[in-house]
Amino acid sequence: MPMQINIDKAKAATKDRLRAERKPLLEEQDILFMKAQEAGSDTSAIVTEKQRLRDITNQVDSMTTTDELKAAKVEA
């Protein structure tokens, strides 16, 4: 009998993995944001990047195979 994969659990695990991968990138953006604010610089690019990183887990909801889930990555 072949092993069955629970796609919902696999999606949850993938989201957890992506969150762990993006954490240092978000922290780096937070530092850049604070430095830009202190310098009075434009922060719009930083805000856009932070939102992109937050939205990375949304892609998992539309995935239907374990191969897609395995291929999901956080791109810097």
PDB file of N, H, CA, C and O in Angstrom:
ATOM      1  N   MET A   1       0.845  -1.181   0.000  1.00  0.00           N
ATOM      2  CA  MET A   1       0.000   0.000   0.000  1.00  0.00           C
ATOM      3  C   MET A   1       0.888   1.241   0.000  1.00  0.00           C
ATOM      4  O   MET A   1       1.721   1.404   0.892  1.00  0.00           O
ATOM      5  N   PRO A   2       0.718   2.121  -0.994  1.00  0.00           N
ATOM      6  CA  PRO A   2       1.556   3.325  -1.056  1.00  0.00           C
ATOM      7  C   PRO A   2       1.246   4.293   0.076  1.00  0.00           C
ATOM      8  O   PRO A   2       0.122   4.369   0.572  1.00  0.00           O
ATOM      9  N   MET A   3       2.268   5.021   0.461  1.00  0.00           N
ATOM     10  H   MET A   3       3.181   4.959   0.058  1.00  0.00           H
ATOM     11  CA  MET A   3       2.101   5.987   1.540  1.00  0.00           C
ATOM     12  C   MET A   3       1.314   7.196   1.029  1.00  0.00           C
ATOM     13  O   MET A   3       1.571   7.692  -0.068  1.00  0.00           O
ATOM     14  N   GLN A   4       0.378   7.653   1.810  1.00  0.00           N
ATOM     15  H   GLN A   4       0.169   7.249   2.701  1.00  0.00           H
ATOM     16  CA  GLN A   4      -0.436   8.809   1.473  1.00  0.00           C
ATOM     17  C   GLN A   4       0.159  10.047   2.133  1.00  0.00           C
ATOM     18  O   GLN A   4       0.551  10.019   3.300  1.00  0.00           O
ATOM     19  N   ILE A   5       0.221  11.129   1.371  1.00  0.00           N
ATOM     20  H   ILE A   5      -0.097  11.152   0.424  1.00  0.00           H
ATOM     21  CA  ILE A   5       0.699  12.416   1.895  1.00  0.00           C
ATOM     22  C   ILE A   5      -0.517  13.286   2.191  1.00  0.00           C
ATOM     23  O   ILE A   5      -1.386  13.468   1.339  1.00  0.00           O
ATOM     24  N   ASN A   6      -0.566  13.814   3.396  1.00  0.00           N
ATOM     25  H   ASN A   6       0.140  13.667   4.088  1.00  0.00           H
ATOM     26  CA  ASN A   6      -1.628  14.755   3.753  1.00  0.00           C
ATOM     27  C   ASN A   6      -1.180  16.125   3.245  1.00  0.00           C
ATOM     28  O   ASN A   6      -0.301  16.760   3.828  1.00  0.00           O
ATOM     29  N   ILE A   7      -1.797  16.569   2.153  1.00  0.00           N
ATOM     30  H   ILE A   7      -2.511  16.054   1.679  1.00  0.00           H
ATOM     31  CA  ILE A   7      -1.364  17.810   1.490  1.00  0.00           C
ATOM     32  C   ILE A   7      -1.520  19.025   2.406  1.00  0.00           C
ATOM     33  O   ILE A   7      -0.721  19.959   2.336  1.00  0.00           O
ATOM     34  N   ASP A   8      -2.544  19.018   3.265  1.00  0.00           N
ATOM     35  H   ASP A   8      -3.193  18.259   3.322  1.00  0.00           H
ATOM     36  CA  ASP A   8      -2.724  20.149   4.183  1.00  0.00           C
ATOM     37  C   ASP A   8      -1.581  20.240   5.189  1.00  0.00           C
ATOM     38  O   ASP A   8      -1.101  21.331   5.496  1.00  0.00           O
ATOM     39  N   LYS A   9      -1.148  19.084   5.700  1.00  0.00           N
ATOM     40  H   LYS A   9      -1.538  18.198   5.450  1.00  0.00           H
ATOM     41  CA  LYS A   9      -0.013  19.078   6.629  1.00  0.00           C
ATOM     42  C   LYS A   9       1.274  19.455   5.903  1.00  0.00           C
ATOM     43  O   LYS A   9       2.129  20.142   6.461  1.00  0.00           O
ATOM     44  N   ALA A  10       1.408  19.007   4.663  1.00  0.00           N
ATOM     45  H   ALA A  10       0.713  18.449   4.210  1.00  0.00           H
ATOM     46  CA  ALA A  10       2.589  19.345   3.879  1.00  0.00           C
ATOM     47  C   ALA A  10       2.638  20.847   3.593  1.00  0.00           C
ATOM     48  O   ALA A  10       3.708  21.455   3.614  1.00  0.00           O
ATOM     49  N   LYS A  11       1.474  21.436   3.327  1.00  0.00           N
ATOM     50  H   LYS A  11       0.605  20.942   3.310  1.00  0.00           H
ATOM     51  CA  LYS A  11       1.419  22.889   3.105  1.00  0.00           C
ATOM     52  C   LYS A  11       1.807  23.638   4.375  1.00  0.00           C
ATOM     53  O   LYS A  11       2.553  24.616   4.323  1.00  0.00           O
ATOM     54  N   ALA A  12       1.299  23.179   5.507  1.00  0.00           N
ATOM     55  H   ALA A  12       0.692  22.385   5.549  1.00  0.00           H
ATOM     56  CA  ALA A  12       1.628  23.829   6.782  1.00  0.00           C
ATOM     57  C   ALA A  12       3.129  23.732   7.059  1.00  0.00           C
ATOM     58  O   ALA A  12       3.742  24.699   7.511  1.00  0.00           O
ATOM     59  N   ALA A  13       3.717  22.572   6.788  1.00  0.00           N
ATOM     60  H   ALA A  13       3.219  21.787   6.421  1.00  0.00           H
ATOM     61  CA  ALA A  13       5.154  22.396   7.001  1.00  0.00           C
ATOM     62  C   ALA A  13       5.952  23.288   6.058  1.00  0.00           C
ATOM     63  O   ALA A  13       6.978  23.845   6.450  1.00  0.00           O
ATOM     64  N   THR A  14       5.491  23.425   4.825  1.00  0.00           N
ATOM     65  H   THR A  14       4.658  22.972   4.507  1.00  0.00           H
ATOM     66  CA  THR A  14       6.175  24.284   3.859  1.00  0.00           C
ATOM     67  C   THR A  14       6.105  25.738   4.295  1.00  0.00           C
ATOM     68  O   THR A  14       7.093  26.467   4.196  1.00  0.00           O
ATOM     69  N   LYS A  15       4.945  26.163   4.777  1.00  0.00           N
ATOM     70  H   LYS A  15       4.142  25.572   4.857  1.00  0.00           H
ATOM     71  CA  LYS A  15       4.817  27.544   5.257  1.00  0.00           C
ATOM     72  C   LYS A  15       5.762  27.788   6.427  1.00  0.00           C
ATOM     73  O   LYS A  15       6.390  28.844   6.504  1.00  0.00           O
ATOM     74  N   ASP A  16       5.870  26.825   7.338  1.00  0.00           N
ATOM     75  H   ASP A  16       5.360  25.967   7.276  1.00  0.00           H
ATOM     76  CA  ASP A  16       6.789  26.964   8.468  1.00  0.00           C
ATOM     77  C   ASP A  16       8.232  27.087   7.980  1.00  0.00           C
ATOM     78  O   ASP A  16       8.997  27.902   8.497  1.00  0.00           O
ATOM     79  N   ARG A  17       8.604  26.278   6.983  1.00  0.00           N
ATOM     80  H   ARG A  17       7.983  25.616   6.564  1.00  0.00           H
ATOM     81  CA  ARG A  17       9.954  26.322   6.434  1.00  0.00           C
ATOM     82  C   ARG A  17      10.226  27.683   5.784  1.00  0.00           C
ATOM     83  O   ARG A  17      11.288  28.272   5.986  1.00  0.00           O
ATOM     84  N   LEU A  18       9.270  28.172   5.010  1.00  0.00           N
ATOM     85  H   LEU A  18       8.407  27.694   4.845  1.00  0.00           H
ATOM     86  CA  LEU A  18       9.436  29.467   4.352  1.00  0.00           C
ATOM     87  C   LEU A  18       9.537  30.599   5.371  1.00  0.00           C
ATOM     88  O   LEU A  18      10.304  31.543   5.185  1.00  0.00           O
ATOM     89  N   ARG A  19       8.767  30.499   6.437  1.00  0.00           N
ATOM     90  H   ARG A  19       8.144  29.732   6.589  1.00  0.00           H
ATOM     91  CA  ARG A  19       8.836  31.532   7.488  1.00  0.00           C
ATOM     92  C   ARG A  19      10.217  31.556   8.130  1.00  0.00           C
ATOM     93  O   ARG A  19      10.764  32.623   8.406  1.00  0.00           O
ATOM     94  N   ALA A  20      10.777  30.372   8.364  1.00  0.00           N
ATOM     95  H   ALA A  20      10.333  29.505   8.139  1.00  0.00           H
ATOM     96  CA  ALA A  20      12.112  30.296   8.957  1.00  0.00           C
ATOM     97  C   ALA A  20      13.166  30.859   7.994  1.00  0.00           C
ATOM     98  O   ALA A  20      14.110  31.526   8.417  1.00  0.00           O
ATOM     99  N   GLU A  21      12.993  30.583   6.695  1.00  0.00           N
ATOM    100  H   GLU A  21      12.227  30.041   6.351  1.00  0.00           H
ATOM    101  CA  GLU A  21      13.941  31.075   5.699  1.00  0.00           C
ATOM    102  C   GLU A  21      13.869  32.593   5.540  1.00  0.00           C
ATOM    103  O   GLU A  21      14.888  33.243   5.309  1.00  0.00           O
ATOM    104  N   ARG A  22      12.681  33.152   5.661  1.00  0.00           N
ATOM    105  H   ARG A  22      11.853  32.624   5.849  1.00  0.00           H
ATOM    106  CA  ARG A  22      12.544  34.593   5.423  1.00  0.00           C
ATOM    107  C   ARG A  22      12.861  35.428   6.668  1.00  0.00           C
ATOM    108  O   ARG A  22      13.074  36.635   6.555  1.00  0.00           O
ATOM    109  N   LYS A  23      12.896  34.814   7.837  1.00  0.00           N
ATOM    110  H   LYS A  23      12.724  33.833   7.929  1.00  0.00           H
ATOM    111  CA  LYS A  23      13.103  35.553   9.084  1.00  0.00           C
ATOM    112  C   LYS A  23      14.354  36.431   9.061  1.00  0.00           C
ATOM    113  O   LYS A  23      14.260  37.615   9.384  1.00  0.00           O
ATOM    114  N   PRO A  24      15.531  35.895   8.689  1.00  0.00           N
ATOM    115  CA  PRO A  24      16.709  36.775   8.677  1.00  0.00           C
ATOM    116  C   PRO A  24      16.610  37.883   7.623  1.00  0.00           C
ATOM    117  O   PRO A  24      17.167  38.966   7.805  1.00  0.00           O
ATOM    118  N   LEU A  25      15.907  37.614   6.534  1.00  0.00           N
ATOM    119  H   LEU A  25      15.455  36.735   6.386  1.00  0.00           H
ATOM    120  CA  LEU A  25      15.737  38.638   5.501  1.00  0.00           C
ATOM    121  C   LEU A  25      14.846  39.771   5.996  1.00  0.00           C
ATOM    122  O   LEU A  25      15.111  40.942   5.723  1.00  0.00           O
ATOM    123  N   LEU A  26      13.788  39.419   6.725  1.00  0.00           N
ATOM    124  H   LEU A  26      13.573  38.468   6.946  1.00  0.00           H
ATOM    125  CA  LEU A  26      12.921  40.450   7.300  1.00  0.00           C
ATOM    126  C   LEU A  26      13.667  41.267   8.356  1.00  0.00           C
ATOM    127  O   LEU A  26      13.513  42.486   8.434  1.00  0.00           O
ATOM    128  N   GLU A  27      14.472  40.584   9.161  1.00  0.00           N
ATOM    129  H   GLU A  27      14.597  39.594   9.097  1.00  0.00           H
ATOM    130  CA  GLU A  27      15.246  41.288  10.182  1.00  0.00           C
ATOM    131  C   GLU A  27      16.221  42.271   9.535  1.00  0.00           C
ATOM    132  O   GLU A  27      16.415  43.380  10.033  1.00  0.00           O
ATOM    133  N   GLU A  28      16.829  41.860   8.429  1.00  0.00           N
ATOM    134  H   GLU A  28      16.671  40.960   8.024  1.00  0.00           H
ATOM    135  CA  GLU A  28      17.739  42.742   7.704  1.00  0.00           C
ATOM    136  C   GLU A  28      16.994  43.965   7.156  1.00  0.00           C
ATOM    137  O   GLU A  28      17.509  45.082   7.196  1.00  0.00           O
ATOM    138  N   GLN A  29      15.790  43.744   6.651  1.00  0.00           N
ATOM    139  H   GLN A  29      15.371  42.837   6.619  1.00  0.00           H
ATOM    140  CA  GLN A  29      14.986  44.855   6.127  1.00  0.00           C
ATOM    141  C   GLN A  29      14.563  45.800   7.255  1.00  0.00           C
ATOM    142  O   GLN A  29      14.483  47.013   7.059  1.00  0.00           O
ATOM    143  N   ASP A  30      14.296  45.237   8.433  1.00  0.00           N
ATOM    144  H   ASP A  30      14.362  44.252   8.592  1.00  0.00           H
ATOM    145  CA  ASP A  30      13.946  46.082   9.583  1.00  0.00           C
ATOM    146  C   ASP A  30      15.094  47.038   9.923  1.00  0.00           C
ATOM    147  O   ASP A  30      14.874  48.216  10.209  1.00  0.00           O
ATOM    148  N   ILE A  31      16.306  46.515   9.887  1.00  0.00           N
ATOM    149  H   ILE A  31      16.484  45.559   9.655  1.00  0.00           H
ATOM    150  CA  ILE A  31      17.477  47.348  10.179  1.00  0.00           C
ATOM    151  C   ILE A  31      17.630  48.433   9.120  1.00  0.00           C
ATOM    152  O   ILE A  31      17.868  49.598   9.439  1.00  0.00           O
ATOM    153  N   LEU A  32      17.490  48.036   7.852  1.00  0.00           N
ATOM    154  H   LEU A  32      17.296  47.090   7.593  1.00  0.00           H
ATOM    155  CA  LEU A  32      17.592  49.020   6.771  1.00  0.00           C
ATOM    156  C   LEU A  32      16.512  50.094   6.899  1.00  0.00           C
ATOM    157  O   LEU A  32      16.760  51.269   6.629  1.00  0.00           O
ATOM    158  N   PHE A  33      15.314  49.682   7.312  1.00  0.00           N
ATOM    159  H   PHE A  33      15.113  48.727   7.531  1.00  0.00           H
ATOM    160  CA  PHE A  33      14.213  50.622   7.480  1.00  0.00           C
ATOM    161  C   PHE A  33      14.539  51.646   8.568  1.00  0.00           C
ATOM    162  O   PHE A  33      14.343  52.847   8.383  1.00  0.00           O
ATOM    163  N   MET A  34      15.039  51.154   9.705  1.00  0.00           N
ATOM    164  H   MET A  34      15.198  50.178   9.855  1.00  0.00           H
ATOM    165  CA  MET A  34      15.376  52.069  10.804  1.00  0.00           C
ATOM    166  C   MET A  34      16.474  53.047  10.394  1.00  0.00           C
ATOM    167  O   MET A  34      16.405  54.237  10.705  1.00  0.00           O
ATOM    168  N   LYS A  35      17.494  52.533   9.690  1.00  0.00           N
ATOM    169  H   LYS A  35      17.550  51.567   9.438  1.00  0.00           H
ATOM    170  CA  LYS A  35      18.574  53.405   9.240  1.00  0.00           C
ATOM    171  C   LYS A  35      18.059  54.453   8.253  1.00  0.00           C
ATOM    172  O   LYS A  35      18.457  55.616   8.313  1.00  0.00           O
ATOM    173  N   ALA A  36      17.181  54.043   7.355  1.00  0.00           N
ATOM    174  H   ALA A  36      16.857  53.098   7.306  1.00  0.00           H
ATOM    175  CA  ALA A  36      16.625  54.982   6.373  1.00  0.00           C
ATOM    176  C   ALA A  36      15.779  56.045   7.059  1.00  0.00           C
ATOM    177  O   ALA A  36      15.832  57.219   6.695  1.00  0.00           O
ATOM    178  N   GLN A  37      14.999  55.632   8.050  1.00  0.00           N
ATOM    179  H   GLN A  37      14.955  54.678   8.346  1.00  0.00           H
ATOM    180  CA  GLN A  37      14.181  56.604   8.791  1.00  0.00           C
ATOM    181  C   GLN A  37      15.061  57.602   9.520  1.00  0.00           C
ATOM    182  O   GLN A  37      14.791  58.803   9.505  1.00  0.00           O
ATOM    183  N   GLU A  38      16.109  57.108  10.158  1.00  0.00           N
ATOM    184  H   GLU A  38      16.328  56.132  10.170  1.00  0.00           H
ATOM    185  CA  GLU A  38      17.008  57.994  10.882  1.00  0.00           C
ATOM    186  C   GLU A  38      17.682  58.987   9.950  1.00  0.00           C
ATOM    187  O   GLU A  38      17.949  60.127  10.331  1.00  0.00           O
ATOM    188  N   ALA A  39      17.955  58.552   8.733  1.00  0.00           N
ATOM    189  H   ALA A  39      17.739  57.626   8.423  1.00  0.00           H
ATOM    190  CA  ALA A  39      18.625  59.413   7.760  1.00  0.00           C
ATOM    191  C   ALA A  39      17.636  60.268   6.975  1.00  0.00           C
ATOM    192  O   ALA A  39      18.042  61.122   6.187  1.00  0.00           O
ATOM    193  N   GLY A  40      16.355  60.044   7.186  1.00  0.00           N
ATOM    194  H   GLY A  40      16.026  59.351   7.827  1.00  0.00           H
ATOM    195  CA  GLY A  40      15.342  60.794   6.450  1.00  0.00           C
ATOM    196  C   GLY A  40      15.226  60.361   4.995  1.00  0.00           C
ATOM    197  O   GLY A  40      14.759  61.125   4.150  1.00  0.00           O
ATOM    198  N   SER A  41      15.648  59.144   4.707  1.00  0.00           N
ATOM    199  H   SER A  41      16.027  58.524   5.393  1.00  0.00           H
ATOM    200  CA  SER A  41      15.615  58.624   3.335  1.00  0.00           C
ATOM    201  C   SER A  41      14.260  57.997   3.017  1.00  0.00           C
ATOM    202  O   SER A  41      13.446  57.741   3.905  1.00  0.00           O
ATOM    203  N   ASP A  42      14.045  57.760   1.739  1.00  0.00           N
ATOM    204  H   ASP A  42      14.706  57.968   1.017  1.00  0.00           H
ATOM    205  CA  ASP A  42      12.817  57.113   1.268  1.00  0.00           C
ATOM    206  C   ASP A  42      12.815  55.651   1.697  1.00  0.00           C
ATOM    207  O   ASP A  42      13.800  54.940   1.498  1.00  0.00           O
ATOM    208  N   THR A  43      11.723  55.208   2.278  1.00  0.00           N
ATOM    209  H   THR A  43      10.923  55.785   2.440  1.00  0.00           H
ATOM    210  CA  THR A  43      11.613  53.829   2.764  1.00  0.00           C
ATOM    211  C   THR A  43      10.672  52.983   1.914  1.00  0.00           C
ATOM    212  O   THR A  43      10.421  51.827   2.256  1.00  0.00           O
ATOM    213  N   SER A  44      10.150  53.520   0.825  1.00  0.00           N
ATOM    214  H   SER A  44      10.355  54.458   0.547  1.00  0.00           H
ATOM    215  CA  SER A  44       9.125  52.799   0.067  1.00  0.00           C
ATOM    216  C   SER A  44       9.637  51.473  -0.504  1.00  0.00           C
ATOM    217  O   SER A  44       8.891  50.494  -0.524  1.00  0.00           O
ATOM    218  N   ALA A  45      10.879  51.418  -0.966  1.00  0.00           N
ATOM    219  H   ALA A  45      11.485  52.213  -0.950  1.00  0.00           H
ATOM    220  CA  ALA A  45      11.420  50.169  -1.513  1.00  0.00           C
ATOM    221  C   ALA A  45      11.559  49.118  -0.408  1.00  0.00           C
ATOM    222  O   ALA A  45      11.325  47.931  -0.635  1.00  0.00           O
ATOM    223  N   ILE A  46      11.937  49.563   0.770  1.00  0.00           N
ATOM    224  H   ILE A  46      12.127  50.527   0.955  1.00  0.00           H
ATOM    225  CA  ILE A  46      12.081  48.643   1.895  1.00  0.00           C
ATOM    226  C   ILE A  46      10.718  48.103   2.301  1.00  0.00           C
ATOM    227  O   ILE A  46      10.576  46.906   2.554  1.00  0.00           O
ATOM    228  N   VAL A  47       9.729  48.962   2.366  1.00  0.00           N
ATOM    229  H   VAL A  47       9.844  49.933   2.160  1.00  0.00           H
ATOM    230  CA  VAL A  47       8.370  48.545   2.718  1.00  0.00           C
ATOM    231  C   VAL A  47       7.846  47.542   1.692  1.00  0.00           C
ATOM    232  O   VAL A  47       7.211  46.554   2.062  1.00  0.00           O
ATOM    233  N   THR A  48       8.105  47.786   0.421  1.00  0.00           N
ATOM    234  H   THR A  48       8.621  48.588   0.121  1.00  0.00           H
ATOM    235  CA  THR A  48       7.668  46.877  -0.642  1.00  0.00           C
ATOM    236  C   THR A  48       8.332  45.510  -0.493  1.00  0.00           C
ATOM    237  O   THR A  48       7.675  44.480  -0.639  1.00  0.00           O
ATOM    238  N   GLU A  49       9.623  45.501  -0.206  1.00  0.00           N
ATOM    239  H   GLU A  49      10.157  46.338  -0.088  1.00  0.00           H
ATOM    240  CA  GLU A  49      10.347  44.238  -0.034  1.00  0.00           C
ATOM    241  C   GLU A  49       9.841  43.475   1.190  1.00  0.00           C
ATOM    242  O   GLU A  49       9.684  42.255   1.139  1.00  0.00           O
ATOM    243  N   LYS A  50       9.588  44.180   2.277  1.00  0.00           N
ATOM    244  H   LYS A  50       9.715  45.171   2.318  1.00  0.00           H
ATOM    245  CA  LYS A  50       9.063  43.516   3.474  1.00  0.00           C
ATOM    246  C   LYS A  50       7.702  42.883   3.190  1.00  0.00           C
ATOM    247  O   LYS A  50       7.421  41.782   3.662  1.00  0.00           O
ATOM    248  N   GLN A  51       6.862  43.567   2.429  1.00  0.00           N
ATOM    249  H   GLN A  51       7.090  44.462   2.046  1.00  0.00           H
ATOM    250  CA  GLN A  51       5.554  43.007   2.093  1.00  0.00           C
ATOM    251  C   GLN A  51       5.699  41.794   1.190  1.00  0.00           C
ATOM    252  O   GLN A  51       4.962  40.820   1.343  1.00  0.00           O
ATOM    253  N   ARG A  52       6.642  41.838   0.245  1.00  0.00           N
ATOM    254  H   ARG A  52       7.241  42.629   0.120  1.00  0.00           H
ATOM    255  CA  ARG A  52       6.890  40.691  -0.632  1.00  0.00           C
ATOM    256  C   ARG A  52       7.302  39.473   0.194  1.00  0.00           C
ATOM    257  O   ARG A  52       6.847  38.356  -0.052  1.00  0.00           O
ATOM    258  N   LEU A  53       8.166  39.709   1.171  1.00  0.00           N
ATOM    259  H   LEU A  53       8.536  40.617   1.371  1.00  0.00           H
ATOM    260  CA  LEU A  53       8.603  38.616   2.029  1.00  0.00           C
ATOM    261  C   LEU A  53       7.449  38.065   2.868  1.00  0.00           C
ATOM    262  O   LEU A  53       7.342  36.854   3.063  1.00  0.00           O
ATOM    263  N   ARG A  54       6.602  38.944   3.354  1.00  0.00           N
ATOM    264  H   ARG A  54       6.689  39.927   3.195  1.00  0.00           H
ATOM    265  CA  ARG A  54       5.440  38.480   4.135  1.00  0.00           C
ATOM    266  C   ARG A  54       4.480  37.663   3.280  1.00  0.00           C
ATOM    267  O   ARG A  54       3.865  36.714   3.767  1.00  0.00           O
ATOM    268  N   ASP A  55       4.351  38.026   2.015  1.00  0.00           N
ATOM    269  H   ASP A  55       4.851  38.797   1.619  1.00  0.00           H
ATOM    270  CA  ASP A  55       3.399  37.368   1.124  1.00  0.00           C
ATOM    271  C   ASP A  55       3.903  36.045   0.556  1.00  0.00           C
ATOM    272  O   ASP A  55       3.153  35.346  -0.125  1.00  0.00           O
ATOM    273  N   ILE A  56       5.132  35.695   0.818  1.00  0.00           N
ATOM    274  H   ILE A  56       5.741  36.263   1.372  1.00  0.00           H
ATOM    275  CA  ILE A  56       5.707  34.475   0.248  1.00  0.00           C
ATOM    276  C   ILE A  56       4.904  33.229   0.621  1.00  0.00           C
ATOM    277  O   ILE A  56       4.769  32.320  -0.198  1.00  0.00           O
ATOM    278  N   THR A  57       4.384  33.172   1.812  1.00  0.00           N
ATOM    279  H   THR A  57       4.494  33.910   2.478  1.00  0.00           H
ATOM    280  CA  THR A  57       3.635  31.972   2.214  1.00  0.00           C
ATOM    281  C   THR A  57       2.300  31.851   1.484  1.00  0.00           C
ATOM    282  O   THR A  57       1.722  30.765   1.444  1.00  0.00           O
ATOM    283  N   ASN A  58       1.802  32.939   0.909  1.00  0.00           N
ATOM    284  H   ASN A  58       2.271  33.821   0.942  1.00  0.00           H
ATOM    285  CA  ASN A  58       0.524  32.877   0.194  1.00  0.00           C
ATOM    286  C   ASN A  58       0.584  31.965  -1.024  1.00  0.00           C
ATOM    287  O   ASN A  58      -0.423  31.367  -1.403  1.00  0.00           O
ATOM    288  N   GLN A  59       1.765  31.854  -1.642  1.00  0.00           N
ATOM    289  H   GLN A  59       2.583  32.339  -1.334  1.00  0.00           H
ATOM    290  CA  GLN A  59       1.903  31.012  -2.821  1.00  0.00           C
ATOM    291  C   GLN A  59       1.606  29.546  -2.521  1.00  0.00           C
ATOM    292  O   GLN A  59       1.199  28.801  -3.413  1.00  0.00           O
ATOM    293  N   VAL A  60       1.804  29.134  -1.289  1.00  0.00           N
ATOM    294  H   VAL A  60       2.134  29.739  -0.565  1.00  0.00           H
ATOM    295  CA  VAL A  60       1.617  27.739  -0.910  1.00  0.00           C
ATOM    296  C   VAL A  60       0.154  27.323  -1.036  1.00  0.00           C
ATOM    297  O   VAL A  60      -0.132  26.169  -1.356  1.00  0.00           O
ATOM    298  N   ASP A  61      -0.766  28.237  -0.791  1.00  0.00           N
ATOM    299  H   ASP A  61      -0.533  29.174  -0.531  1.00  0.00           H
ATOM    300  CA  ASP A  61      -2.190  27.899  -0.813  1.00  0.00           C
ATOM    301  C   ASP A  61      -2.655  27.350  -2.160  1.00  0.00           C
ATOM    302  O   ASP A  61      -3.569  26.527  -2.206  1.00  0.00           O
ATOM    303  N   SER A  62      -2.042  27.792  -3.251  1.00  0.00           N
ATOM    304  H   SER A  62      -1.299  28.460  -3.213  1.00  0.00           H
ATOM    305  CA  SER A  62      -2.466  27.342  -4.574  1.00  0.00           C
ATOM    306  C   SER A  62      -1.693  26.126  -5.075  1.00  0.00           C
ATOM    307  O   SER A  62      -1.981  25.621  -6.160  1.00  0.00           O
ATOM    308  N   MET A  63      -0.734  25.657  -4.316  1.00  0.00           N
ATOM    309  H   MET A  63      -0.501  26.067  -3.435  1.00  0.00           H
ATOM    310  CA  MET A  63       0.054  24.491  -4.722  1.00  0.00           C
ATOM    311  C   MET A  63      -0.735  23.208  -4.476  1.00  0.00           C
ATOM    312  O   MET A  63      -1.478  23.090  -3.502  1.00  0.00           O
ATOM    313  N   THR A  64      -0.553  22.247  -5.388  1.00  0.00           N
ATOM    314  H   THR A  64       0.051  22.342  -6.180  1.00  0.00           H
ATOM    315  CA  THR A  64      -1.341  21.008  -5.286  1.00  0.00           C
ATOM    316  C   THR A  64      -0.495  19.745  -5.236  1.00  0.00           C
ATOM    317  O   THR A  64      -1.029  18.656  -5.028  1.00  0.00           O
ATOM    318  N   THR A  65       0.820  19.870  -5.423  1.00  0.00           N
ATOM    319  H   THR A  65       1.254  20.755  -5.593  1.00  0.00           H
ATOM    320  CA  THR A  65       1.668  18.677  -5.397  1.00  0.00           C
ATOM    321  C   THR A  65       2.824  18.868  -4.416  1.00  0.00           C
ATOM    322  O   THR A  65       3.203  19.993  -4.091  1.00  0.00           O
ATOM    323  N   THR A  66       3.367  17.758  -3.958  1.00  0.00           N
ATOM    324  H   THR A  66       3.058  16.844  -4.222  1.00  0.00           H
ATOM    325  CA  THR A  66       4.506  17.832  -3.045  1.00  0.00           C
ATOM    326  C   THR A  66       5.741  18.369  -3.766  1.00  0.00           C
ATOM    327  O   THR A  66       6.589  19.007  -3.142  1.00  0.00           O
ATOM    328  N   ASP A  67       5.852  18.119  -5.070  1.00  0.00           N
ATOM    329  H   ASP A  67       5.164  17.601  -5.577  1.00  0.00           H
ATOM    330  CA  ASP A  67       6.988  18.669  -5.819  1.00  0.00           C
ATOM    331  C   ASP A  67       6.952  20.188  -5.821  1.00  0.00           C
ATOM    332  O   ASP A  67       7.990  20.835  -5.680  1.00  0.00           O
ATOM    333  N   GLU A  68       5.761  20.764  -5.979  1.00  0.00           N
ATOM    334  H   GLU A  68       4.917  20.239  -6.093  1.00  0.00           H
ATOM    335  CA  GLU A  68       5.628  22.227  -5.922  1.00  0.00           C
ATOM    336  C   GLU A  68       6.020  22.741  -4.541  1.00  0.00           C
ATOM    337  O   GLU A  68       6.716  23.749  -4.418  1.00  0.00           O
ATOM    338  N   LEU A  69       5.570  22.045  -3.511  1.00  0.00           N
ATOM    339  H   LEU A  69       5.005  21.227  -3.610  1.00  0.00           H
ATOM    340  CA  LEU A  69       5.873  22.472  -2.139  1.00  0.00           C
ATOM    341  C   LEU A  69       7.376  22.407  -1.873  1.00  0.00           C
ATOM    342  O   LEU A  69       7.940  23.303  -1.245  1.00  0.00           O
ATOM    343  N   LYS A  70       8.020  21.342  -2.353  1.00  0.00           N
ATOM    344  H   LYS A  70       7.562  20.614  -2.863  1.00  0.00           H
ATOM    345  CA  LYS A  70       9.465  21.209  -2.150  1.00  0.00           C
ATOM    346  C   LYS A  70      10.236  22.297  -2.876  1.00  0.00           C
ATOM    347  O   LYS A  70      11.294  22.723  -2.413  1.00  0.00           O
ATOM    348  N   ALA A  71       9.716  22.750  -4.012  1.00  0.00           N
ATOM    349  H   ALA A  71       8.856  22.404  -4.389  1.00  0.00           H
ATOM    350  CA  ALA A  71      10.411  23.749  -4.828  1.00  0.00           C
ATOM    351  C   ALA A  71      10.213  25.178  -4.330  1.00  0.00           C
ATOM    352  O   ALA A  71      10.931  26.081  -4.758  1.00  0.00           O
ATOM    353  N   ALA A  72       9.257  25.394  -3.440  1.00  0.00           N
ATOM    354  H   ALA A  72       8.674  24.660  -3.093  1.00  0.00           H
ATOM    355  CA  ALA A  72       8.972  26.751  -2.943  1.00  0.00           C
ATOM    356  C   ALA A  72      10.195  27.274  -2.192  1.00  0.00           C
ATOM    357  O   ALA A  72      10.755  26.599  -1.328  1.00  0.00           O
ATOM    358  N   LYS A  73      10.589  28.493  -2.544  1.00  0.00           N
ATOM    359  H   LYS A  73      10.134  29.041  -3.245  1.00  0.00           H
ATOM    360  CA  LYS A  73      11.771  29.098  -1.934  1.00  0.00           C
ATOM    361  C   LYS A  73      11.535  30.569  -1.637  1.00  0.00           C
ATOM    362  O   LYS A  73      10.690  31.231  -2.240  1.00  0.00           O
ATOM    363  N   VAL A  74      12.312  31.044  -0.692  1.00  0.00           N
ATOM    364  H   VAL A  74      12.998  30.507  -0.203  1.00  0.00           H
ATOM    365  CA  VAL A  74      12.375  32.476  -0.404  1.00  0.00           C
ATOM    366  C   VAL A  74      13.552  33.006  -1.193  1.00  0.00           C
ATOM    367  O   VAL A  74      14.693  32.609  -0.958  1.00  0.00           O
ATOM    368  N   GLU A  75      13.284  33.892  -2.117  1.00  0.00           N
ATOM    369  H   GLU A  75      12.357  34.215  -2.308  1.00  0.00           H
ATOM    370  CA  GLU A  75      14.365  34.451  -2.919  1.00  0.00           C
ATOM    371  C   GLU A  75      14.738  35.813  -2.396  1.00  0.00           C
ATOM    372  O   GLU A  75      13.891  36.692  -2.231  1.00  0.00           O
ATOM    373  N   ALA A  76      16.023  35.975  -2.136  1.00  0.00           N
ATOM    374  H   ALA A  76      16.710  35.261  -2.270  1.00  0.00           H
ATOM    375  CA  ALA A  76      16.508  37.236  -1.589  1.00  0.00           C
ATOM    376  C   ALA A  76      16.586  38.309  -2.632  1.00  0.00           C
ATOM    377  O   ALA A  76      16.978  39.436  -2.330  1.00  0.00           O
TER     378      ALA A  76
END
